């Protein structure tokens, strides 16, 4: 009898914990998208006012912290090491390599890839327009991610606890 109680509590706690982990992950995506917006605005300011080489700009932005900085840091490494011929190729490789480390989805990846296609291939005005386009697309994604978070966060918590209760009932 004692083992049944201990086992039931363990199942309930672990399923509840799983629900809370999934709920937390729902909140990571909007947070990372907002961080990415800030980083792109920093990128716009850097290339507009400092007119640095893109590798240096990527490096400087990657030091600002956050999970979304991984794209800029990886692109800077690829440019410095010569594994990428230009900024556009470095950005594409960085996005494909690092997207799995973030909570961003396929749509977000496509926005980042389309942003990178014109990196270093247009004049300053074209770069700024491209950044602003990406910022607008990311703003839409932030709204979608917030709606999804609100809808799914509570559901995951509830399903974790209720699923655990159902398992306990089945096992007893």
C-alpha positions, 0 to 999 in steps of 0.5 A, a space after each residue: 500500500 505504501 509503495 502504491 502511494 509513493 508511486 502515485 505521488 511520483 507519477 503525479 509530480 513527474 507529469 505535473 513537472 512535465 506540464 510545467 516544462 512544456 508551458 515554460 517552453 511556450 513562453 520562450 519563443 515570444 521572448 526570443 523573438 523580442 530579443 531578435 527584434 532588439 538585435 536587428 534594431 541594434 544591427 540597423 544602428 550599427 550599419 547606419 551610423 558606424 558603417 563597420 564591416 559586417 563581421 565586426 558588427 555581427 561580433 559586437 551584437 553577439 556580445 549583447 547577450 541572450 539566446 538569439 545572439 547565437 545567430 550573430 556570433 556564429 555568422 561572425 565566426 564563419 566569416 572570420 574562419 573563411 567557412 563562408 564566402 560572404 555575409 549572406 552565406 554566413 548568415 544562412 549557415 548560422 541560421 540553419 546551424 543554430 535554429 535548433 538551439 532556440 525556441 523559434 519555429 519554421 516560419 521564424 527560420 524562413 524570415 531569418 533566411 530571407 533577411 540574410 539573402 540580401 546581407 552585403 549584397 545591397 547598398 546601405 539604404 537597401 540593407 536598412 529596408 531589408 532590416 525593417 522588413 524583417 522587423 515587421 515580419 518578426 513583429 507579426 510573429 511575436 503577436 502570433 507567439 503571444 497568442 499561442 503562449 496564452 492559449 497553450 501555457 495553461 493547457 500544458 500545465 493542466 494536462 500535465 496534472 490531469 494526465 498524471 491523475 489519470 495515470 494514477 487512477 489507471 494504475 491503481 
